[in-house]
Each structure stands twice: as structure tokens, then as C-alpha cells.
Amino acid sequence: MADVQRSAAPGAGLRGLGMTSFRRPGSAVAPPANLLQSMKQATALYRQGRLESAIAAFRSILKQAPRLPEAHHNLGVVLRAKGELTGAVAAYRKALALAPDYASAHRNLAATLALQGNPQESLKHYLQAVRFKPSDRGTLRGLASVLPYARFKDASPAVTQAVEACLEDDGIEHQTLVPAILSLLRLDPGIAQALALARADDDRELAHDGLGKVMQNGLLQTLLTRAIIPDAEFEQLFTTLRRLFLQGLGEDGPSPTITEDKFDFAAALACQCELTGYAYGESDGETELLSRIEDGAAAPEAGNSTALVLTMYRPPAGTAWASRLEDSSQPASPNLSLLRRRLLDEAAEETRLTATIPRLTPIEDEVSIAVQDQYEAHPYPRWRSTREREARPLHGVVAGLFPYLGRIEAPKAPTQILVAGCGTGKHAVDVATRYSGAEVLAIDLSLAALAYGARQAKSRGLTNLSFAQADILALEGLDRRFHLIESVGVLHHLKKPLAGWRVLLGLLEPGGFLRLGFYSERARADVRAARSFVEQQAFASDSAGIRAARQTILALAPDDPRRRVAGELDFYSLHGCRDLLFNVQESCFTLPQLAAAIDDLGLTFLGFEFHDPALPQAYRRQFPSDPKMTDLANWDRFEADNPDSFGRMYQFWCRAPE
């Protein structure tokens, strides 16, 4: 389950676990004063961390008043804090049997079911919680944590509204919701018909009837502006609609194809094209028509729709027609305003920020220079949202992930953290918002990527995060030490990954932590097959070559192993596809290789970090003699039976010697 808290710490308070008083909305007359006082006393015990005493107190209350849903609910809160999930679930269910509209009980039951690895049942109760308390942001964010595992088979207006509310919350990582949303969209008869028309190449019917039905779906229009849609069928539909809009401009100049009622949808489609980095394939006829239209697009007589259609194919920066996007005579459109901001304002801001980013080291290694060139041309990933969460101190996060470590001493404040290889800053922003009391330095080879990250951090008001250009291999002389270094998906792009790992280890404080991510050789087998195919076909690594490679792969038979890469999110954007299939340097690892490296470097392996609690539960069932889950030989056997366990990449924690 994605990012669901394992349990709250004792004494987390009413807010932390959603404990409720007798003032629950919809509750009946308040109970007698003696029970009210007992409830307050039981709550105080919970806040003090005296969980056993709090459990006994709530059970005593329930003996006197077994039909008080608040008492059952609050007992569930304490049981969950103690780690007794089965008992907590039973207590929440009793509360709901007495009060089916009890939103907090639905929410806490949903969260506990998620911890137990039951996403479908969790989803049901989150939706109920949203139904009874639609304005609660915590409930929406809980719903968002289980939506990645949901595939809808039926829909209702309430479900659609709840999902759309998640998309409109800027504190939710929208990209993780896309597969669930697509399953919901496919249930819409209009969307289903449009997808079928696109598959059948029925342009006439799609333009005549299908477009109108697609435009009626508000959820789709919102999704187009918020996240990359990684689905071949939907891409075919969007590619066809884009072509129809282009052809509508006509041979002799613009035509009123994009009328005012279509403008907002067309702008949303242009937003999706920008999100993908203009990855969609285009025919020779489209390229020729584009060239003719571009020549006259800046002229005063060019129609308002011309620049909008061009932005579905090309970024406007540096073009003669970029100013047409700001034409005040265009219809008022929220999506057009969003498109302008992304294509014009943000690009200008990144150009300005590039000059402010300090250079910490030279970049001289030949592989580092090649990798730098790749990400200057295609900064990766281009992201739009990330998950907001309550920051916790480093020692608290580590203790929560690995309880067997016991008490961990807090580092001297402020906590110093290095993100080594931050790309476009998403990882760095996640780190800066995950750990309280931290100062975060994020480095990367690419100035273009760093400027993107700096702009995103600035827009979020983050003052504890700074960016700098540096090569990991040249960091030995850095006059700074860190309590935590995170380098996920980076070291395997070095010519000598273990040499980079050793450099990072030298920057750690004694007893410091490393959080690392390496590609799994087993899980990347189909990616390697596709990479080999791309190399054999000699596709260029420029934008045109990447587009051509994508179309060739999509045309392969559905059961062709090389086509499986079309199931990857990165396949659906130009920058992602270059990272996935055209990377200039990439290594994959096995768990025995990583175990040997950890031993050679004198590190202690603490464990993996999982997003899905079902995975460690499955491991425990297979290897009950390893309660710490740190035996990498066991994990190697587990991965052999479950090759997709690690989602392409091992993400794990180590600790340096004291």
C-alpha cells in the first residue's frame, strides 16, 4: 500500500490517530458525566503513551456502555497505536455497526486495513469516509494512498467526485492515481466509444461525435492537465484528436475548428502533450502541414487556435509564434492560462535560476559528461505534484521503518542530509518535506534539471533545500558531513557505481545512514530486451529518434517481450523514454552483489523500504525465522519466486559504523 503509516507513535495525540470525543457529528445526547470523565481520563492515558492502561480504561467504559460508538472507536485508536491491528479493526467495525455514518471510524478502519495489506476493503471505507465528511483533506489523502491499487469495475457520481477531489488536491501525488482513474474513465460510454473509434481509425465519426463525448468528461480533462497518462489506447486517442485539430486549421489558413466550446479541452490536451515532452508520434503529412502553418503562425491574421494547436506538437520557447499564446482575444480558459504559465513563465524562471546554482565540483569523468549531456537535453523526470506529509525527525523515521533497532539517538541539530543525484528535484523535495529539522543539499550533473527542481522547491516555499551542480565522483573534497545521504536510481549510472558509493560513505558522519536505490537485474529483464532492440535498430537518441523508437515498439505484437516496456510510466514521455531505453550508462545488480558490496564497505544493512505492506508480510510468511527481514540470501530466494517484488529497483537503508 502506497505510503501508509505503519502505526502512530504512542502519545501521538488526538490529531495523529483521529480519536474522537462524544461530540461526534450526528451523535445522540451526550452520555452521563461520569462516563464523559472516564473518557477524558482514558484519552489522557493514551496521550501519555500508557497504552495498556488506556486500553483497560476504554474496555471498562464499554462494560458500562457497550453501545457507545465513540468508545469502540477510541479503543481501536489505542490498539492500532500498540500495533494490535486485528483488535483495532474489530473495534472500528463495532463502532460502525452502531453508527454507520461515523466518518472517523471509516477513515481509521480504512487506514488499518491498508496496513494489513487489504487495499480493496480499505478503499471501500475511505470512500464511505469521504461520503460522510467530504471536506476532510486527511481522508482524501488516505484515499489517495490506496487508489494506486484500485481498478474500478463500476462507477457512481460519488466515486467520480471523490477521485476528482484527489486530483484537485495539490498535496497528493497525482501520477500514482492514474491507473485507477483510467479504469474509471473506461466505464464512461462516451470515452469507451471514442477509444473504439480511435482504434478503428474512424476519424470522421470521432471528429463528428466522439470529440463531443470526450469533452463532456470533466475527470478526463482534469487528468490531462495533472499527470502523464501512460496508456497506449489513450495515447492513440489523443494522437488522433491532435491530428484532427491540426487538420482543422486547413490548407489555406486557420478555420474555426477549435470553437470557444472546444478551447478549454484543446488547452488541456496541449497540457498533456507538454507533460509528455511531445512524445506522441506524428506522420510525414503532419510534419509537412506543421511546417507550413508555423511559417504564418505569428502573422496578425493568424487565428487564435493556431498557436494552441502548435503547442500540441512543439514547445513554443524561441519560436516566432510564442507570443500568440498571450493573445488577449482568445476565449477565457483556465487550462489555457495553465498552459501559458508552464510553457512561458516557468521556462523563463528556470533560465533565470540556472545562473544562480553554485558549482561545487568540476565534471571531468567521460561517463559523467555523457550523462550530463543526456539530462541537459532531456531533464528527468518532469513532475507536477508530490505528496505532502507531516515531517518527522530522522531518528523517528528510521525507528518507524526498523523497530528492531530500538531507541535511536537524535543527531545534533540541524540534521544534515545530502541527496546525491537529485535530477529535477522531486526526490529532493520529498526529502526536504519528510524530515523535520533538516538542512538538505541536493546535487546533480545537469543544470537544466537543477533549475527545474529549484523552481519547484521555490514554488513550494521550501527554505531548507538548496541545489548545486556536482559530480559524485569528485565530492571527496567537500568540506561538509551528513547524517543521511540518499542516492536512489543514481549510482547505477556511474561508470563505477561502487566507487561512487565509497565516495558517499566518506561524506557520512559516524553512525550515519544511507538510503540507496539500484536497478534489479531480474526485474529489468524486459527493459534490457527493449534497450537491445533500440540499439539494434540504431534509433538516434534525439527527440525524433525517441518518437520513432516508441512507435516501433508500440507496433510490436502484444505478446512480444520487447513490447512489455510499454507498461512502464517512463515509456510515455520523451524524457522518461530516453532515461529508460537510451541511457548512456546503466548497470543492474543482484542481491548477492549488493550484499558483497555492503560487507566490503563495512556497512550494516538495515532493511528495505516498501510502499506495499503486503510484500513484507509475504516475506515473513515464507521466512518466519528472519523477523528483522535483513537476510539478503532469503530476499534473493524470495525475488526469484516473485521477480517484480522490488518494482525494478532495490531501495534499502544501511548504516555506517559509529
C-alpha positions, -999 to +999 in steps of 0.1 A: +000+000+000+015+033-010+029+053+018+005+042+046+018+049+081+027+016+098+014+029+131+014+061+151+038+066+180+024+063+215+012+096+227+006+109+191-025+128+204-060+131+192-050+146+158-024+119+150-049+090+150-082+106+148-095+099+183-130+115+187-149+128+217-186+124+224-192+154+202-192+133+170-215+149+144-248+131+144-243+115+178-271+114+202-274+131+236-241+133+255-236+104+280-236+108+317-210+130+333-192+100+349-186+083+315-175+116+300-149+120+327-138+084+322-134+090+285-112+120+293-091+100+317-086+072+291-076+097+265-051+112+288-035+078+294-032+074+256-016+108+253+009+099+279+019+067+260+004+044+287-013+023+261-020-008+282-037+014+308-056+033+281-069+000+266-080-012+301-098+022+307-117+021+274-127-015+279-140-006+314-161+022+298-175-003+273-186-027+300-208+001+314-219+014+280-214-012+253-234+008+227-212+039+227-196+040+192-170+067+203-156+043+230-153+015+205-136+038+180-112+052+205-103+017+217-094+010+181-072+040+180-052+028+210-050-008+198-037+004+164-011+026+182+000-005+201+003-025+168-027-048+175-042-043+141-067-072+143-081-059+175-083-023+161-102-035+131-127-053+153-132-022+174-137+001+144-163-024+130-182-024+162-183+014+162-196+014+126-222-012+134-236+012+159-231+044+138-228+036+101-222+073+093-192+076+116-167+092+092-136+090+116-143+053+122-145+046+084-112+066+079-093+048+107-106+014+097-095+021+061-060+031+072-057+000+094-069-023+067-043-008+044-016-016+069-029-052+069-025-053+031-062-052+023-064-023-002-098-032-017-116-032+017-096-001+027-108+017-004-144+009+004-142+026+038-122+056+026-150+062+000-175+060+028-155+084+049-154+109+020-191+105+016-198+114+052-171+140+055-162+152+020-142+183+031-117+164+052-083+166+035-068+138+056-094+114+044-088+124+008-051+118+012-058+084+028-080+076-002-052+086-025-028+062-007-049+032-017-062+043-051-029+032-068-041-004-061-077+001-072-092-009-105-129+001-108-155-022-123-184+001-117-188+038-111-211+062-094-211+100-093-199+099-057-168+078-066-160+101-095-163+132-074-141+117-047-114+108-072-116+142-089-112+158-055-080+139-050-068+152-084-075+188-073-056+185-041-021+198-046-008+178-016-014+145-034+009+129-059-014+127-089+007+104-110+001+075-087-037+078-092-037+075-130-042+037-134-073+038-111-086+068-129-082+052-163-102+022-151-129+047-140-128+066-173-132+034-194-166+029-177-178+061-193-198+051-225-186+082-244-149+075-236-153+038-244-168+048-278-141+073-285-113+048-277-130+023-301-133+049-329-096+057-325-086+020-327-107+017-359-091+048-374-126+062-378-115+099-379-148+112-394-170+097-367-145+107-339-145+143-351-183+144-356-195+127-324-166+112-304-149+145-295-180+160-280-185+130-258-149+131-247-151+168-239-181+161-216-160+141-192-146+166-166-125+140-149-105+133-181-100+170-187-086+175-152-064+144-156-049+157-189-036+187-171-023+170-139-004+138-149+011+118-177-014+092-190+007+061-195-017+040-217-013+031-253-050+032-261-055+066-246-023+078-264-038+067-297-070+086-290-051+118-280-028+115-310-058+112-333-076+142-317-044+162-320-041+154-357-078+163-362-072+197-346-042+202-368-061+193-400-089+216-389-066+245-394-069+238-431-047+242-462-054+279-467-052+292-432-070+288-399-106+276-397-129+279-367-125+242-358-115+250-322-146+270-313-150+286-279-167+255-265-137+233-275-110+257-264-106+245-228-104+209-239-079+217-266-058+235-240-060+205-217-048+182-245-019+207-251-011+204-214-008+166-217+014+170-247+037+193-227+037+168-198+049+140-221+076+162-236+059+159-270+064+121-272+035+113-295+043+101-330+035+122-360+031+113-396+050+129-425+019+146-435+015+162-401+052+173-401+047+189-435+015+207-425+031+219-393+059+234-412+036+254-434+014+266-405+044+276-384+056+299-412+024+321-408+016+315-372+030+348-360+011+369-385-016+392-371-042+375-393-034+340-378-064+327-359-064+323-321-064+285-324-032+283-345-007+287-316-028+264-294-026+236-319+011+242-325+017+238-287+003+202-290+033+194-312+062+217-303+074+238-273+069+275-281+102+287-265+122+306-291+096+304-318+081+334-337+046+323-326+052+320-289+036+355-283+003+343-299-003+323-267-008+355-249-034+368-273-060+385-251-087+379-278-086+342-271-115+327-252-111+328-214-098+293-205-084+281-172-064+254-190-050+279-214-038+300-185-022+269-170-006+261-204+008+296-207+023+295-172+040+262-179+053+269-214+063+306-210+066+317-173+082+285-159+107+283-188+118+319-182+120+313-144+143+282-150+165+302-173+169+328-146+176+302-118+203+284-139+226+313-133+221+312-095+231+275-090+266+271-075+291+246-090+307+225-063+330+203-084+343+201-119+328+174-142+356+157-159+348+119-160+339+110-195+308+090-185+297+118-162+300+142-191+279+119-213+252+115-186+252+153-181+246+159-218+217+135-217+199+152-189+207+187-202+188+178-233+160+158-216+158+168-178+142+138-160+116+134-146+093+164-154+069+162-125+040+182-113+029+171-079+043+154-048+028+141-016+025+164+014+031+148+048+038+156+083+076+159+087+093+137+114+129+138+127+154+114+110+157+092+141+119+089+143+116+079+106+144+053+109+129+039+142+095+036+125+109+017+095+131-006+115+116-010+150+141-038+159+168-011+162+152+002+194+159+038+205+180+058+181+199+088+193+188+120+176+216+137+156+230+170+165+206+197+151+201+206+123+201+172+106+224+174+076+211+155+045+226+151+010+206+140-020+232+127-044+218+128-079+185+147-074+175+150-111+147+175-115+143+178-077+113+155-069+134+133-047+149+163-030+115+179-023+103+146-009+133+145+014+130+182+025+094+176+035+099+142+050+124+150+077+119+178+103+148+199+115+168+191+084+190+211+060+191+194+026+217+198-001+207+183-035+233+178-062+232+168-098+252+169-130+226+187-151+219+225-147+187+222-166+175+195-142+186+215-112+169+247-124+136+227-127+140+214-092+149+248-078+118+263-094+096+236-079+111+240-045+107+278-046+070+274-056+065+253-025+082+278-002+109+253+009+137+272+027+156+241+040+166+229+005+194+241-017+207+229-051+242+227-065+259+212-095+284+184-087+298+151-098+295+124-071+329+110-081+345+144-074+330+150-040+358+137-018+370+172-010+336+185+001+340+202+035+307+190+049+294+158+066+260+144+066+238+124+089+219+109+060+227+105+023+201+095-002+210+083-037+182+065-054+184+055-090+217+073-095+248+052-087+240+026-113+245+053-140+282+058-130+309+040-148+320+025-115+289+025-091+308+011-062+334+039-064+307+065-062+292+046-032+325+047-015+328+084-020+294+090-004+303+068+025+333+091+031+309+120+035+288+104+063+290+112+099+300+082+121+268+062+125+252+080+096+226+065+073+225+057+036+193+053+017+201+038-018+184+025-049+199+002-075+183-015-105+174-051-101+188-074-128+159-097-126+132-071-127+148-052-155+150-081-179+123-068-202+137-033-202+171-048-212+154-066-241+138-034-253+171-015-249+189-041-270+162-038-297+166+000-298+204-004-302+200-030-329+176-007-348+201+022-344+175+048-333+190+081-326+187+095-290+173+128-301+136+137-299+128+124-334+146+091-328+129+085-294+095+091-310+103+067-338+115+041-313+083+044-293+061+039-324+081+009-335+078-007-301+041+000-299+036-017-333+051-049-320+028-079-312+012-076-278+030-108-266+064-097-278+087-095-247+102-062-261+068-046-260+063-051-223+083-019-218+051-001-229+037-009-195+063+015-179+053+050-170+086+063-184+078+050-218+051+076-222+072+107-221+102+118-242+124+125-212+113+092-195+118+071-226+153+085-230+162+076-194+145+041-198+158+030-233+186+054-244+206+059-212+242+063-220+253+043-189+234+018-169+242-012-146+219-037-130+226-056-098+217-088-080+211-090-042+242-112-037+263-084-054+248-058-032+253-080-001+290-083-011+294-045-016+277-038+018+301-062+035+331-048+017+323-012+027+318-022+063+281-011+064+252-026+083+222-035+062+191-022+080+164-033+056+143-024+025+118+004+024+085-008+009+054+010-002+032-021-002+029-037+032+017-069+016+053-076+004+070-078+039+040-098+051+046-123+024+083-124+032+075-131+069+052-160+060+080-176+039+109-168+063+095-166+098+130-172+112+141-137+100+119-113+119+142-083+112+139-091+074+176-084+069+188-118+054+197-108+018+201-145+008+165-151+018+154-120-001+173-133-032+152-165-030+121-145-024+128-123-055+135-154-076+099-166-068+085-130-072+105-112-098+085-080-096+088-076-059+110-046-059+094-027-088+126-026-109+147-012-081+160-022-047+155+006-022+173+000+011+189+015+041+224+010+055+243+024+084+279+034+088+300+023+118+298+045+148 
